Amino acid sequence: DFPKFKWQVTVGEISLKKEDPGEQVFEVENIYNHELYGKKQFDYDVALIKIKPSYDGRGIQFSRFVHNVCIVRYAAPPVNTQLLISGWGGLEKQPSGNTPDVLQFASVPLLDQRACEQKHPYMITDRMFCAGYPDKEISVCQGDSGGPLVYKTEEDNILYGITSWGVGCAIPDVPAVFARVAAVYDWIRNVTQFNSDNINQTRINCMKNWI
């Protein structure tokens, strides 16, 4: 459990050393951990944060600096599709390595699920998948956990995964593991009480006050 009164949420932030033009800061109203997290190591590694409206009663305001991503029930990008990762995690392989002052991002290819299971025997569940290069030192690292992995299509930016765990940092042929967002779609809808007249709703386009 996390004491919510000790946390803040910042959106639109690029640099940690200065206030960015589109930066918005909010207090946390509540934190929701998946109730099945912890029953098996790293499984259901997702949480939702509900923010408090700002002093003028407004929530997150979308702008050219702040955008939402779609959450979909069904998402199946082809193997080797380039997926976008981002975060302020470590820049070196050592856990105590340097961390950046500016938001970092890169693209990594999606692995076949069977290959993912072979790289991490007895660890991968249906709520997980792998992404990474066989021959490049490009990946997430300590400090990136909880960050987004985005599947960019011609129509939408889809939150396909959440950075979860890995072995070391950016080791070639040792892919990072991500939580599969589509696998917890119903849980997200239930917690956020996303309203829709369509009981077969398969996408959530806009949750302005949820992270």
C-alpha positions as CSV (number, residue, x, y, z in Angstrom):
1,D,0.0,0.0,0.0
2,F,1.1,3.5,-0.8
3,P,0.2,6.6,1.4
4,K,-1.6,8.7,-1.3
5,F,-1.0,11.9,0.6
6,K,2.7,11.7,-0.1
7,W,2.3,11.4,-3.9
8,Q,1.8,13.9,-6.6
9,V,1.1,13.4,-10.3
10,T,2.8,15.6,-12.9
11,V,1.7,15.5,-16.6
12,G,3.3,17.4,-19.5
13,E,6.8,17.2,-17.9
14,I,9.9,16.8,-20.1
15,S,12.7,18.2,-18.0
16,L,13.1,17.5,-14.3
17,K,15.2,20.6,-13.8
18,K,12.8,23.2,-14.9
19,E,9.1,23.8,-15.2
20,D,7.9,22.9,-18.7
21,P,5.3,25.0,-20.6
22,G,2.6,22.3,-20.5
23,E,3.3,21.0,-17.0
24,Q,0.4,20.3,-14.7
25,V,0.7,19.0,-11.1
26,F,-2.1,17.3,-9.1
27,E,-2.5,15.7,-5.7
28,V,-3.7,12.1,-5.5
29,E,-7.2,11.2,-4.5
30,N,-6.7,7.4,-4.5
31,I,-4.5,4.6,-5.7
32,Y,-5.9,1.2,-6.8
33,N,-3.7,-1.8,-7.0
34,H,-4.9,-4.9,-8.9
35,E,-6.3,-7.3,-6.2
36,L,-4.4,-10.2,-7.8
37,Y,-1.0,-8.6,-7.8
38,G,1.5,-10.5,-5.6
39,K,-0.2,-13.9,-5.9
40,K,2.4,-14.8,-8.5
41,Q,5.6,-12.8,-8.9
42,F,5.0,-9.8,-11.1
43,D,1.7,-11.0,-12.4
44,Y,-1.1,-8.3,-12.7
45,D,1.5,-5.7,-12.2
46,V,-0.8,-2.7,-12.8
47,A,-2.3,0.1,-10.7
48,L,-4.5,3.1,-11.3
49,I,-4.2,6.5,-9.8
50,K,-7.1,8.9,-9.5
51,I,-6.1,12.5,-9.2
52,K,-7.8,15.4,-7.4
53,P,-9.0,18.3,-9.5
54,S,-6.7,21.3,-9.4
55,Y,-7.5,24.4,-7.2
56,D,-9.8,25.7,-9.9
57,G,-11.8,22.5,-10.1
58,R,-10.3,21.3,-13.4
59,G,-8.7,18.0,-14.0
60,I,-6.0,17.2,-16.6
61,Q,-6.2,19.6,-19.6
62,F,-5.2,18.2,-22.9
63,S,-2.9,20.4,-25.0
64,R,-0.1,20.1,-27.5
65,F,2.0,19.0,-24.5
66,V,-0.4,16.6,-22.9
67,H,-2.3,13.8,-24.8
68,N,-4.3,10.8,-23.8
69,V,-3.8,7.3,-25.2
70,C,-6.5,4.7,-26.0
71,I,-7.0,1.6,-24.0
72,V,-8.5,-1.3,-26.0
73,R,-9.9,-4.7,-25.2
74,Y,-8.3,-6.3,-28.2
75,A,-4.8,-5.3,-29.4
76,A,-2.6,-7.6,-31.4
77,P,0.2,-5.8,-33.2
78,P,2.3,-8.2,-35.4
79,V,5.5,-9.6,-34.0
80,N,8.4,-7.2,-34.6
81,T,6.1,-4.2,-34.5
82,Q,8.1,-1.2,-33.2
83,L,6.6,0.0,-29.8
84,L,7.4,3.2,-28.1
85,I,8.9,3.2,-24.5
86,S,9.6,6.2,-22.4
87,G,10.8,7.2,-18.9
88,W,13.4,8.7,-16.7
89,G,15.0,5.3,-15.8
90,G,18.7,4.6,-15.6
91,L,21.0,5.3,-18.5
92,E,23.6,2.6,-17.5
93,K,23.4,-1.1,-16.9
94,Q,24.4,-0.8,-13.2
95,P,21.4,-0.2,-10.9
96,S,23.2,2.8,-9.4
97,G,23.9,4.3,-12.8
98,N,23.2,7.8,-14.0
99,T,19.6,8.9,-14.5
100,P,18.5,11.6,-17.0
101,D,17.1,15.0,-16.4
102,V,15.1,14.9,-19.6
103,L,12.5,12.3,-20.6
104,Q,14.0,9.5,-22.7
105,F,12.2,7.5,-25.3
106,A,13.0,4.7,-27.8
107,S,11.3,2.1,-30.0
108,V,11.7,-1.6,-29.3
109,P,10.3,-4.6,-31.3
110,L,7.5,-6.9,-30.0
111,L,8.6,-10.5,-29.4
112,D,6.6,-13.6,-30.2
113,Q,5.0,-14.9,-27.0
114,R,6.6,-18.3,-27.2
115,A,10.1,-16.7,-27.6
116,C,9.3,-14.5,-24.6
117,E,8.5,-17.6,-22.5
118,Q,11.7,-19.2,-23.6
119,K,13.8,-16.2,-22.6
120,H,12.2,-16.1,-19.2
121,P,11.3,-19.8,-18.4
122,Y,8.4,-20.4,-15.9
123,M,7.9,-16.6,-15.4
124,I,5.6,-15.4,-18.2
125,T,1.9,-15.4,-17.8
126,D,-0.9,-14.3,-20.2
127,R,-0.8,-10.9,-18.6
128,M,2.8,-10.4,-19.7
129,F,4.7,-10.0,-23.0
130,C,8.3,-9.1,-24.1
131,A,9.8,-6.5,-26.2
132,G,13.5,-5.8,-27.0
133,Y,16.3,-6.3,-29.5
134,P,18.5,-9.4,-29.9
135,D,21.5,-7.4,-30.8
136,K,21.1,-3.8,-29.4
137,E,21.5,-2.3,-26.0
138,I,18.2,-0.4,-26.2
139,S,15.5,-1.1,-23.5
140,V,14.0,0.1,-20.3
141,C,15.9,0.1,-17.0
142,Q,15.5,0.6,-13.2
143,G,13.3,3.7,-12.7
144,D,11.2,3.1,-15.9
145,S,8.7,0.7,-14.2
146,G,5.1,1.8,-14.5
147,G,5.9,3.7,-17.7
148,P,4.0,3.3,-20.9
149,L,4.6,1.1,-23.9
150,V,2.6,2.6,-26.8
151,Y,1.5,1.0,-30.0
152,K,1.2,3.7,-32.6
153,T,-1.2,3.1,-35.5
154,E,-2.4,5.4,-38.3
155,E,-5.6,6.2,-36.3
156,D,-4.6,6.0,-32.6
157,N,-1.9,5.8,-29.9
158,I,-2.8,2.6,-28.0
159,L,-1.5,1.9,-24.5
160,Y,-0.4,-1.7,-25.2
161,G,1.8,-2.3,-22.2
162,I,3.2,-1.1,-18.9
163,T,6.9,-1.5,-18.1
164,S,7.0,-4.3,-15.5
165,W,10.3,-6.1,-15.0
166,G,13.5,-7.5,-16.6
167,V,16.9,-9.0,-16.0
168,G,19.5,-6.3,-15.9
169,C,19.3,-3.3,-18.2
170,A,19.4,-3.2,-22.0
171,I,21.2,-6.6,-22.3
172,P,21.0,-7.8,-25.9
173,D,18.7,-10.8,-26.4
174,V,17.3,-10.5,-22.8
175,P,14.0,-8.7,-23.5
176,A,12.2,-6.6,-20.9
177,V,8.8,-7.7,-19.7
178,F,5.6,-5.6,-19.8
179,A,2.2,-5.9,-18.3
180,R,-0.5,-6.5,-21.0
181,V,-3.1,-3.7,-20.7
182,A,-5.7,-5.5,-22.8
183,A,-5.6,-8.4,-20.3
184,V,-6.9,-6.1,-17.5
185,Y,-9.3,-4.0,-19.6
186,D,-12.3,-5.1,-17.7
187,W,-10.6,-4.3,-14.4
188,I,-9.8,-0.8,-15.6
189,R,-13.4,-0.2,-16.7
190,N,-14.7,-1.5,-13.4
191,V,-12.4,0.7,-11.2
192,T,-12.8,3.8,-13.3
193,Q,-16.6,3.2,-13.7
194,F,-16.2,4.2,-17.3
195,N,-19.7,4.8,-18.6
196,S,-20.9,3.6,-22.0
197,D,-24.3,2.8,-23.4
198,N,-22.7,0.0,-25.4
199,I,-22.2,-3.0,-23.1
200,N,-19.8,-4.4,-25.7
201,Q,-17.6,-1.3,-25.5
202,T,-14.1,-2.4,-26.6
203,R,-12.1,0.8,-26.1
204,I,-11.7,3.6,-23.6
205,N,-10.6,6.8,-25.3
206,C,-10.5,9.3,-22.6
207,M,-10.0,9.1,-18.9
208,K,-8.8,12.6,-18.1
209,N,-8.3,12.2,-14.3
210,W,-6.8,8.7,-14.3
211,I,-3.2,7.7,-14.7
